């Protein structure tokens, strides 16, 4: 029973933190990516940045 409670709390926390990040391609997301070190970008982030923030 305790495992289910912990699992529920963990899922709720993930949902809360996921809701805080801006949508990919939005102005806020582009600004956040410009602040982030380019070496820390994933390949998908770099492609999304080029597609949504540059072009």
PyMOL Python script that loads the backbone (N, CA, C, O; Angstrom):
from pymol import cmd

cmd.read_pdbstr("""\
ATOM      1  N   UNK A   1       0.819  -1.189   0.000  1.00  0.00           N
ATOM      2  CA  UNK A   1       0.000   0.000   0.000  1.00  0.00           C
ATOM      3  C   UNK A   1       0.867   1.257   0.000  1.00  0.00           C
ATOM      4  O   UNK A   1       0.553   2.228  -0.689  1.00  0.00           O
ATOM      5  N   UNK A   2       1.953   1.242   0.769  1.00  0.00           N
ATOM      6  CA  UNK A   2       2.837   2.402   0.817  1.00  0.00           C
ATOM      7  C   UNK A   2       3.495   2.660  -0.532  1.00  0.00           C
ATOM      8  O   UNK A   2       3.762   3.806  -0.893  1.00  0.00           O
ATOM      9  N   UNK A   3       3.756   1.574  -1.281  1.00  0.00           N
ATOM     10  CA  UNK A   3       4.372   1.729  -2.600  1.00  0.00           C
ATOM     11  C   UNK A   3       3.443   2.499  -3.537  1.00  0.00           C
ATOM     12  O   UNK A   3       3.899   3.331  -4.321  1.00  0.00           O
ATOM     13  N   UNK A   4       2.148   2.221  -3.456  1.00  0.00           N
ATOM     14  CA  UNK A   4       1.192   2.908  -4.320  1.00  0.00           C
ATOM     15  C   UNK A   4       1.082   4.386  -3.967  1.00  0.00           C
ATOM     16  O   UNK A   4       0.935   5.233  -4.847  1.00  0.00           O
ATOM     17  N   UNK A   5       1.154   4.685  -2.693  1.00  0.00           N
ATOM     18  CA  UNK A   5       1.104   6.081  -2.258  1.00  0.00           C
ATOM     19  C   UNK A   5       2.336   6.827  -2.741  1.00  0.00           C
ATOM     20  O   UNK A   5       2.237   7.947  -3.242  1.00  0.00           O
ATOM     21  N   UNK A   6       3.496   6.203  -2.589  1.00  0.00           N
ATOM     22  CA  UNK A   6       4.739   6.825  -3.061  1.00  0.00           C
ATOM     23  C   UNK A   6       4.725   7.013  -4.567  1.00  0.00           C
ATOM     24  O   UNK A   6       5.171   8.042  -5.075  1.00  0.00           O
ATOM     25  N   UNK A   7       4.214   6.021  -5.279  1.00  0.00           N
ATOM     26  CA  UNK A   7       4.130   6.114  -6.735  1.00  0.00           C
ATOM     27  C   UNK A   7       3.204   7.258  -7.139  1.00  0.00           C
ATOM     28  O   UNK A   7       3.516   8.013  -8.060  1.00  0.00           O
ATOM     29  N   UNK A   8       2.081   7.388  -6.463  1.00  0.00           N
ATOM     30  CA  UNK A   8       1.144   8.469  -6.755  1.00  0.00           C
ATOM     31  C   UNK A   8       1.756   9.834  -6.510  1.00  0.00           C
ATOM     32  O   UNK A   8       1.565  10.759  -7.300  1.00  0.00           O
ATOM     33  N   UNK A   9       2.492   9.960  -5.413  1.00  0.00           N
ATOM     34  CA  UNK A   9       3.160  11.231  -5.110  1.00  0.00           C
ATOM     35  C   UNK A   9       4.215  11.542  -6.166  1.00  0.00           C
ATOM     36  O   UNK A   9       4.335  12.687  -6.604  1.00  0.00           O
ATOM     37  N   UNK A  10       4.976  10.534  -6.578  1.00  0.00           N
ATOM     38  CA  UNK A  10       6.015  10.742  -7.590  1.00  0.00           C
ATOM     39  C   UNK A  10       5.404  11.183  -8.921  1.00  0.00           C
ATOM     40  O   UNK A  10       5.933  12.077  -9.582  1.00  0.00           O
ATOM     41  N   UNK A  11       4.317  10.570  -9.306  1.00  0.00           N
ATOM     42  CA  UNK A  11       3.646  10.938 -10.565  1.00  0.00           C
ATOM     43  C   UNK A  11       3.112  12.361 -10.482  1.00  0.00           C
ATOM     44  O   UNK A  11       3.209  13.118 -11.448  1.00  0.00           O
ATOM     45  N   UNK A  12       2.554  12.726  -9.347  1.00  0.00           N
ATOM     46  CA  UNK A  12       2.038  14.084  -9.168  1.00  0.00           C
ATOM     47  C   UNK A  12       3.162  15.113  -9.259  1.00  0.00           C
ATOM     48  O   UNK A  12       2.991  16.166  -9.873  1.00  0.00           O
ATOM     49  N   UNK A  13       4.300  14.816  -8.656  1.00  0.00           N
ATOM     50  CA  UNK A  13       5.429  15.749  -8.703  1.00  0.00           C
ATOM     51  C   UNK A  13       5.954  15.911 -10.124  1.00  0.00           C
ATOM     52  O   UNK A  13       6.285  17.021 -10.540  1.00  0.00           O
ATOM     53  N   UNK A  14       6.031  14.828 -10.859  1.00  0.00           N
ATOM     54  CA  UNK A  14       6.481  14.913 -12.254  1.00  0.00           C
ATOM     55  C   UNK A  14       5.521  15.779 -13.053  1.00  0.00           C
ATOM     56  O   UNK A  14       5.955  16.587 -13.874  1.00  0.00           O
ATOM     57  N   UNK A  15       4.233  15.624 -12.826  1.00  0.00           N
ATOM     58  CA  UNK A  15       3.241  16.435 -13.525  1.00  0.00           C
ATOM     59  C   UNK A  15       3.372  17.908 -13.202  1.00  0.00           C
ATOM     60  O   UNK A  15       3.222  18.756 -14.082  1.00  0.00           O
ATOM     61  N   UNK A  16       3.648  18.217 -11.954  1.00  0.00           N
ATOM     62  CA  UNK A  16       3.800  19.614 -11.540  1.00  0.00           C
ATOM     63  C   UNK A  16       5.014  20.240 -12.202  1.00  0.00           C
ATOM     64  O   UNK A  16       4.938  21.355 -12.717  1.00  0.00           O
ATOM     65  N   UNK A  17       6.135  19.527 -12.191  1.00  0.00           N
ATOM     66  CA  UNK A  17       7.353  20.083 -12.767  1.00  0.00           C
ATOM     67  C   UNK A  17       7.294  20.135 -14.287  1.00  0.00           C
ATOM     68  O   UNK A  17       7.870  21.043 -14.885  1.00  0.00           O
ATOM     69  N   UNK A  18       6.629  19.207 -14.920  1.00  0.00           N
ATOM     70  CA  UNK A  18       6.509  19.217 -16.376  1.00  0.00           C
ATOM     71  C   UNK A  18       5.642  20.385 -16.835  1.00  0.00           C
ATOM     72  O   UNK A  18       5.864  20.942 -17.911  1.00  0.00           O
ATOM     73  N   UNK A  19       4.670  20.749 -16.033  1.00  0.00           N
ATOM     74  CA  UNK A  19       3.784  21.851 -16.397  1.00  0.00           C
ATOM     75  C   UNK A  19       4.491  23.196 -16.305  1.00  0.00           C
ATOM     76  O   UNK A  19       4.011  24.181 -16.866  1.00  0.00           O
ATOM     77  N   UNK A  20       5.611  23.258 -15.615  1.00  0.00           N
ATOM     78  CA  UNK A  20       6.319  24.519 -15.421  1.00  0.00           C
ATOM     79  C   UNK A  20       7.218  24.884 -16.600  1.00  0.00           C
ATOM     80  O   UNK A  20       7.560  26.055 -16.765  1.00  0.00           O
ATOM     81  N   UNK A  21       7.601  23.924 -17.410  1.00  0.00           N
ATOM     82  CA  UNK A  21       8.504  24.224 -18.514  1.00  0.00           C
ATOM     83  C   UNK A  21       7.705  24.759 -19.700  1.00  0.00           C
ATOM     84  O   UNK A  21       6.598  24.293 -19.968  1.00  0.00           O
ATOM     85  N   UNK A  22       8.271  25.739 -20.413  1.00  0.00           N
ATOM     86  CA  UNK A  22       7.558  26.330 -21.549  1.00  0.00           C
ATOM     87  C   UNK A  22       7.456  25.353 -22.717  1.00  0.00           C
ATOM     88  O   UNK A  22       8.248  24.417 -22.832  1.00  0.00           O
ATOM     89  N   UNK A  23       6.488  25.583 -23.563  1.00  0.00           N
ATOM     90  CA  UNK A  23       6.275  24.729 -24.725  1.00  0.00           C
ATOM     91  C   UNK A  23       7.413  24.915 -25.728  1.00  0.00           C
ATOM     92  O   UNK A  23       7.883  26.029 -25.960  1.00  0.00           O
ATOM     93  N   UNK A  24       7.841  23.803 -26.312  1.00  0.00           N
ATOM     94  CA  UNK A  24       8.928  23.847 -27.290  1.00  0.00           C
ATOM     95  C   UNK A  24       8.524  24.744 -28.447  1.00  0.00           C
ATOM     96  O   UNK A  24       7.441  24.600 -29.014  1.00  0.00           O
ATOM     97  N   UNK A  25       9.407  25.672 -28.789  1.00  0.00           N
ATOM     98  CA  UNK A  25       9.162  26.588 -29.895  1.00  0.00           C
ATOM     99  C   UNK A  25       8.588  27.930 -29.476  1.00  0.00           C
ATOM    100  O   UNK A  25       8.526  28.858 -30.282  1.00  0.00           O
ATOM    101  N   UNK A  26       8.168  28.040 -28.221  1.00  0.00           N
ATOM    102  CA  UNK A  26       7.618  29.317 -27.760  1.00  0.00           C
ATOM    103  C   UNK A  26       8.757  30.313 -27.533  1.00  0.00           C
ATOM    104  O   UNK A  26       9.926  29.931 -27.475  1.00  0.00           O
ATOM    105  N   UNK A  27       8.406  31.584 -27.406  1.00  0.00           N
ATOM    106  CA  UNK A  27       9.420  32.614 -27.178  1.00  0.00           C
ATOM    107  C   UNK A  27      10.175  32.352 -25.887  1.00  0.00           C
ATOM    108  O   UNK A  27      11.386  32.559 -25.816  1.00  0.00           O
ATOM    109  N   UNK A  28       9.453  31.892 -24.856  1.00  0.00           N
ATOM    110  CA  UNK A  28      10.092  31.603 -23.568  1.00  0.00           C
ATOM    111  C   UNK A  28      11.079  30.446 -23.696  1.00  0.00           C
ATOM    112  O   UNK A  28      12.169  30.482 -23.126  1.00  0.00           O
ATOM    113  N   UNK A  29      10.683  29.414 -24.456  1.00  0.00           N
ATOM    114  CA  UNK A  29      11.554  28.260 -24.653  1.00  0.00           C
ATOM    115  C   UNK A  29      12.819  28.682 -25.404  1.00  0.00           C
ATOM    116  O   UNK A  29      13.922  28.275 -25.038  1.00  0.00           O
ATOM    117  N   UNK A  30      12.665  29.491 -26.446  1.00  0.00           N
ATOM    118  CA  UNK A  30      13.824  29.973 -27.210  1.00  0.00           C
ATOM    119  C   UNK A  30      14.765  30.778 -26.308  1.00  0.00           C
ATOM    120  O   UNK A  30      15.984  30.633 -26.393  1.00  0.00           O
ATOM    121  N   UNK A  31      14.203  31.617 -25.453  1.00  0.00           N
ATOM    122  CA  UNK A  31      15.020  32.416 -24.534  1.00  0.00           C
ATOM    123  C   UNK A  31      15.761  31.516 -23.548  1.00  0.00           C
ATOM    124  O   UNK A  31      16.934  31.749 -23.253  1.00  0.00           O
ATOM    125  N   UNK A  32      15.082  30.494 -23.041  1.00  0.00           N
ATOM    126  CA  UNK A  32      15.730  29.554 -22.118  1.00  0.00           C
ATOM    127  C   UNK A  32      16.867  28.805 -22.808  1.00  0.00           C
ATOM    128  O   UNK A  32      17.920  28.580 -22.211  1.00  0.00           O
ATOM    129  N   UNK A  33      16.652  28.422 -24.058  1.00  0.00           N
ATOM    130  CA  UNK A  33      17.685  27.685 -24.789  1.00  0.00           C
ATOM    131  C   UNK A  33      18.893  28.575 -25.074  1.00  0.00           C
ATOM    132  O   UNK A  33      20.027  28.095 -25.073  1.00  0.00           O
ATOM    133  N   UNK A  34      18.666  29.859 -25.317  1.00  0.00           N
ATOM    134  CA  UNK A  34      19.784  30.777 -25.558  1.00  0.00           C
ATOM    135  C   UNK A  34      20.640  30.925 -24.313  1.00  0.00           C
ATOM    136  O   UNK A  34      21.848  31.139 -24.414  1.00  0.00           O
ATOM    137  N   UNK A  35      20.025  30.812 -23.134  1.00  0.00           N
ATOM    138  CA  UNK A  35      20.762  30.903 -21.874  1.00  0.00           C
ATOM    139  C   UNK A  35      21.505  29.615 -21.557  1.00  0.00           C
ATOM    140  O   UNK A  35      22.528  29.643 -20.872  1.00  0.00           O
ATOM    141  N   UNK A  36      21.004  28.491 -22.044  1.00  0.00           N
ATOM    142  CA  UNK A  36      21.593  27.176 -21.755  1.00  0.00           C
ATOM    143  C   UNK A  36      22.863  26.985 -22.577  1.00  0.00           C
ATOM    144  O   UNK A  36      22.914  27.382 -23.741  1.00  0.00           O
ATOM    145  N   UNK A  37      23.887  26.380 -21.979  1.00  0.00           N
ATOM    146  CA  UNK A  37      25.144  26.124 -22.689  1.00  0.00           C
ATOM    147  C   UNK A  37      24.884  25.213 -23.890  1.00  0.00           C
ATOM    148  O   UNK A  37      24.207  24.193 -23.769  1.00  0.00           O
ATOM    149  N   UNK A  38      25.418  25.584 -25.030  1.00  0.00           N
ATOM    150  CA  UNK A  38      25.176  24.823 -26.263  1.00  0.00           C
ATOM    151  C   UNK A  38      25.665  23.373 -26.146  1.00  0.00           C
ATOM    152  O   UNK A  38      25.109  22.480 -26.786  1.00  0.00           O
ATOM    153  N   UNK A  39      26.680  23.139 -25.348  1.00  0.00           N
ATOM    154  CA  UNK A  39      27.181  21.781 -25.149  1.00  0.00           C
ATOM    155  C   UNK A  39      26.219  20.902 -24.388  1.00  0.00           C
ATOM    156  O   UNK A  39      26.342  19.677 -24.416  1.00  0.00           O
ATOM    157  N   UNK A  40      25.249  21.513 -23.697  1.00  0.00           N
ATOM    158  CA  UNK A  40      24.270  20.755 -22.919  1.00  0.00           C
ATOM    159  C   UNK A  40      22.994  20.456 -23.702  1.00  0.00           C
ATOM    160  O   UNK A  40      22.107  19.768 -23.195  1.00  0.00           O
ATOM    161  N   UNK A  41      22.889  20.962 -24.930  1.00  0.00           N
ATOM    162  CA  UNK A  41      21.712  20.718 -25.746  1.00  0.00           C
ATOM    163  C   UNK A  41      21.721  19.291 -26.267  1.00  0.00           C
ATOM    164  O   UNK A  41      22.778  18.752 -26.595  1.00  0.00           O
ATOM    165  N   UNK A  42      20.549  18.680 -26.343  1.00  0.00           N
ATOM    166  CA  UNK A  42      20.431  17.381 -26.998  1.00  0.00           C
ATOM    167  C   UNK A  42      20.289  17.634 -28.503  1.00  0.00           C
ATOM    168  O   UNK A  42      20.079  18.769 -28.931  1.00  0.00           O
ATOM    169  N   UNK A  43      20.403  16.589 -29.283  1.00  0.00           N
ATOM    170  CA  UNK A  43      20.245  16.730 -30.733  1.00  0.00           C
ATOM    171  C   UNK A  43      18.833  17.214 -31.071  1.00  0.00           C
ATOM    172  O   UNK A  43      18.656  18.032 -31.973  1.00  0.00           O
ATOM    173  N   UNK A  44      17.842  16.716 -30.357  1.00  0.00           N
ATOM    174  CA  UNK A  44      16.460  17.139 -30.606  1.00  0.00           C
ATOM    175  C   UNK A  44      16.260  18.606 -30.247  1.00  0.00           C
ATOM    176  O   UNK A  44      15.570  19.331 -30.963  1.00  0.00           O
ATOM    177  N   UNK A  45      16.856  19.046 -29.146  1.00  0.00           N
ATOM    178  CA  UNK A  45      16.741  20.449 -28.758  1.00  0.00           C
ATOM    179  C   UNK A  45      17.386  21.351 -29.797  1.00  0.00           C
ATOM    180  O   UNK A  45      16.838  22.401 -30.131  1.00  0.00           O
ATOM    181  N   UNK A  46      18.543  20.955 -30.312  1.00  0.00           N
ATOM    182  CA  UNK A  46      19.222  21.762 -31.327  1.00  0.00           C
ATOM    183  C   UNK A  46      18.387  21.854 -32.600  1.00  0.00           C
ATOM    184  O   UNK A  46      18.284  22.919 -33.209  1.00  0.00           O
ATOM    185  N   UNK A  47      17.796  20.738 -32.995  1.00  0.00           N
ATOM    186  CA  UNK A  47      16.958  20.744 -34.194  1.00  0.00           C
ATOM    187  C   UNK A  47      15.713  21.604 -33.982  1.00  0.00           C
ATOM    188  O   UNK A  47      15.330  22.373 -34.864  1.00  0.00           O
ATOM    189  N   UNK A  48      15.082  21.475 -32.814  1.00  0.00           N
ATOM    190  CA  UNK A  48      13.899  22.288 -32.516  1.00  0.00           C
ATOM    191  C   UNK A  48      14.245  23.767 -32.445  1.00  0.00           C
ATOM    192  O   UNK A  48      13.462  24.610 -32.884  1.00  0.00           O
ATOM    193  N   UNK A  49      15.403  24.086 -31.900  1.00  0.00           N
ATOM    194  CA  UNK A  49      15.832  25.487 -31.813  1.00  0.00           C
ATOM    195  C   UNK A  49      16.022  26.060 -33.217  1.00  0.00           C
ATOM    196  O   UNK A  49      15.556  27.160 -33.516  1.00  0.00           O
ATOM    197  N   UNK A  50      16.709  25.308 -34.067  1.00  0.00           N
ATOM    198  CA  UNK A  50      16.935  25.776 -35.441  1.00  0.00           C
ATOM    199  C   UNK A  50      15.607  25.947 -36.184  1.00  0.00           C
ATOM    200  O   UNK A  50      15.420  26.912 -36.925  1.00  0.00           O
ATOM    201  N   UNK A  51      14.711  25.021 -35.980  1.00  0.00           N
ATOM    202  CA  UNK A  51      13.417  25.043 -36.689  1.00  0.00           C
ATOM    203  C   UNK A  51      12.523  26.183 -36.190  1.00  0.00           C
ATOM    204  O   UNK A  51      11.878  26.855 -36.995  1.00  0.00           O
ATOM    205  N   UNK A  52      12.478  26.403 -34.898  1.00  0.00           N
ATOM    206  CA  UNK A  52      11.499  27.322 -34.325  1.00  0.00           C
ATOM    207  C   UNK A  52      12.046  28.707 -33.979  1.00  0.00           C
ATOM    208  O   UNK A  52      11.290  29.678 -33.964  1.00  0.00           O
ATOM    209  N   UNK A  53      13.339  28.811 -33.702  1.00  0.00           N
ATOM    210  CA  UNK A  53      13.873  30.074 -33.197  1.00  0.00           C
ATOM    211  C   UNK A  53      14.730  30.814 -34.226  1.00  0.00           C
ATOM    212  O   UNK A  53      14.898  32.030 -34.129  1.00  0.00           O
ATOM    213  N   UNK A  54      15.264  30.103 -35.192  1.00  0.00           N
ATOM    214  CA  UNK A  54      16.131  30.731 -36.183  1.00  0.00           C
ATOM    215  C   UNK A  54      15.402  30.948 -37.509  1.00  0.00           C
ATOM    216  O   UNK A  54      15.433  32.038 -38.079  1.00  0.00           O
ATOM    217  N   UNK A  55      14.757  29.906 -37.980  1.00  0.00           N
ATOM    218  CA  UNK A  55      14.089  29.986 -39.293  1.00  0.00           C
ATOM    219  C   UNK A  55      12.739  30.634 -39.220  1.00  0.00           C
ATOM    220  O   UNK A  55      12.063  30.769 -40.240  1.00  0.00           O
TER     221      UNK A  55
END
""", "prot")
cmd.dss("prot")
cmd.show_as("cartoon", "prot")
cmd.util.cbc("prot")
cmd.orient("prot")
